Amino acid sequence: MKRIFVVLAAWVTAFNAWAVDLKPLRAPDVEAVLAASQGKAQIVEIWSLDCSYCRENTARIVEWQKKHRDVRLTMIAMDPIDDNAAVLSQVLATLPLPPQTALYANAEAIPEKLRRALDPHWHGEMPRTLLIDAHGARQASSGLLQPATLDAWHR
């Protein structure tokens, strides 16, 4: 019986990983992704598999976003999609992300090109969060976000 349960759990996990719609992101496509909210506020969470605080920060953002459904959430992994698509999809499938979350991963051979396109003032520290208001004004933050920071931004 235990064996059946373990196999079933593995199958459900694998199925969820396949259900994630992870798209490649290149530097020339960044502006379109950042402008995709079309008059709505957007949180862009930039993360990595080896970032120890990224999942905690994502959980904080998702919890806050439950009360602010009008804010679009976009997740961008800086890990190369070619080498990490399966692992990224598995991790994303375990996060309590809203179903409409846009999911991207780095498709640049030189990661600095994508980093610079996302935020020219960013030096690579993670998690990095871009807060884009309904008018397109951007504010960036590194490290763990507090709900009060998100509340102040979204007023």
C-alpha positions as CSV (number, residue, x, y, z in Angstrom):
1,M,0.0,0.0,0.0
2,K,2.8,2.4,0.9
3,R,4.5,1.7,-2.5
4,I,1.3,2.6,-4.3
5,F,1.0,5.8,-2.4
6,V,4.7,6.7,-3.1
7,V,4.2,6.1,-6.8
8,L,1.0,8.1,-6.9
9,A,2.6,11.0,-5.0
10,A,5.6,10.9,-7.5
11,W,3.2,10.9,-10.4
12,V,1.2,13.9,-9.1
13,T,4.4,15.8,-8.5
14,A,5.6,15.0,-12.0
15,F,2.2,16.0,-13.5
16,N,2.3,19.3,-11.6
17,A,5.8,20.1,-12.9
18,W,4.5,19.5,-16.5
19,A,1.6,21.8,-15.9
20,V,3.9,24.8,-15.3
21,D,4.0,27.1,-18.3
22,L,7.6,28.2,-18.1
23,K,8.7,30.5,-21.0
24,P,12.2,31.5,-22.0
25,L,13.1,35.1,-21.5
26,R,15.8,37.0,-23.5
27,A,16.9,40.6,-22.9
28,P,15.1,42.1,-26.0
29,D,11.8,40.7,-24.6
30,V,12.1,42.2,-21.1
31,E,10.3,45.5,-21.9
32,A,7.3,43.6,-23.3
33,V,7.1,41.4,-20.2
34,L,7.4,44.4,-17.8
35,A,4.7,46.3,-19.7
36,A,2.4,43.2,-19.9
37,S,0.2,44.4,-17.0
38,Q,-1.4,47.1,-19.3
39,G,-2.4,49.7,-16.7
40,K,-2.4,47.3,-13.7
41,A,0.2,47.1,-11.0
42,Q,2.7,44.3,-11.3
43,I,5.2,42.6,-9.0
44,V,8.1,41.0,-10.8
45,E,10.0,38.5,-8.6
46,I,13.5,37.6,-9.8
47,W,14.8,34.5,-8.2
48,S,17.2,31.6,-8.5
49,L,17.3,27.9,-7.5
50,D,20.3,28.6,-5.2
51,C,18.8,31.6,-3.5
52,S,18.1,30.8,0.1
53,Y,15.6,33.6,0.6
54,C,13.8,33.6,-2.7
55,R,11.1,31.0,-1.8
56,E,10.3,32.8,1.5
57,N,10.1,36.1,-0.4
58,T,7.8,34.6,-2.9
59,A,5.6,33.1,-0.2
60,R,5.3,36.6,1.4
61,I,4.4,38.2,-1.9
62,V,1.8,35.5,-2.7
63,E,0.2,35.9,0.8
64,W,0.0,39.7,0.3
65,Q,-1.3,39.3,-3.3
66,K,-4.3,37.2,-2.0
67,K,-5.7,40.5,-0.6
68,H,-4.7,42.4,-3.8
69,R,-5.9,40.3,-6.7
70,D,-5.6,43.3,-9.0
71,V,-1.8,43.0,-8.9
72,R,-0.2,40.8,-11.5
73,L,2.6,38.5,-10.4
74,T,5.5,37.6,-12.7
75,M,8.2,35.2,-11.7
76,I,11.6,35.3,-13.5
77,A,14.2,32.7,-12.7
78,M,17.8,33.7,-13.5
79,D,18.8,30.1,-13.9
80,P,19.4,29.0,-17.5
81,I,16.3,27.5,-18.9
82,D,18.2,25.1,-21.2
83,D,19.9,23.4,-18.3
84,N,17.2,23.7,-15.6
85,A,13.7,23.7,-17.1
86,A,12.6,20.5,-15.4
87,V,13.9,21.5,-11.9
88,L,12.5,25.1,-12.3
89,S,9.1,23.6,-13.2
90,Q,9.2,21.3,-10.3
91,V,10.0,24.1,-7.8
92,L,7.4,26.4,-9.3
93,A,4.8,23.6,-9.1
94,T,5.4,23.5,-5.4
95,L,4.8,27.2,-4.8
96,P,1.3,28.4,-4.0
97,L,1.3,30.8,-7.0
98,P,-1.9,32.2,-8.4
99,P,-2.9,30.4,-11.7
100,Q,-2.4,33.6,-13.8
101,T,1.2,34.1,-12.7
102,A,3.5,34.6,-15.7
103,L,6.6,32.3,-15.4
104,Y,9.9,32.9,-17.2
105,A,13.5,31.7,-17.0
106,N,16.7,33.1,-18.4
107,A,17.4,32.2,-22.0
108,E,20.5,34.3,-22.4
109,A,23.9,32.7,-22.9
110,I,25.3,35.6,-20.9
111,P,23.1,36.1,-17.8
112,E,24.3,39.7,-17.3
113,K,22.5,40.7,-20.4
114,L,19.2,39.7,-18.9
115,R,20.1,41.2,-15.5
116,R,20.9,44.5,-17.1
117,A,17.7,44.5,-19.2
118,L,15.6,43.8,-16.1
119,D,17.2,46.5,-14.0
120,P,20.4,48.4,-15.0
121,H,21.0,49.3,-11.3
122,W,20.9,45.7,-10.1
123,H,24.2,44.0,-9.2
124,G,22.8,40.4,-9.0
125,E,21.7,40.1,-5.4
126,M,18.6,38.1,-4.8
127,P,15.8,38.0,-4.3
128,R,15.2,41.1,-6.4
129,T,11.7,42.5,-6.7
130,L,10.5,45.0,-9.2
131,L,7.3,46.8,-8.2
132,I,5.6,48.4,-11.2
133,D,2.6,50.6,-10.6
134,A,-0.3,51.0,-12.9
135,H,1.4,54.0,-14.6
136,G,4.6,52.0,-15.3
137,A,6.7,53.6,-12.6
138,R,9.2,51.1,-11.3
139,Q,10.7,50.6,-7.8
140,A,13.3,47.9,-7.1
141,S,14.1,46.1,-3.8
142,S,16.6,43.5,-2.9
143,G,16.1,41.0,0.0
144,L,13.0,40.0,1.8
145,L,10.0,42.2,1.4
146,Q,7.8,43.2,4.3
147,P,4.0,43.4,3.7
148,A,4.2,47.1,4.9
149,T,6.5,47.8,2.0
150,L,4.1,46.3,-0.5
151,D,1.2,48.2,1.1
152,A,3.0,51.5,0.9
153,W,3.8,50.9,-2.8
154,H,0.3,49.8,-3.7
155,R,-1.5,52.9,-2.3
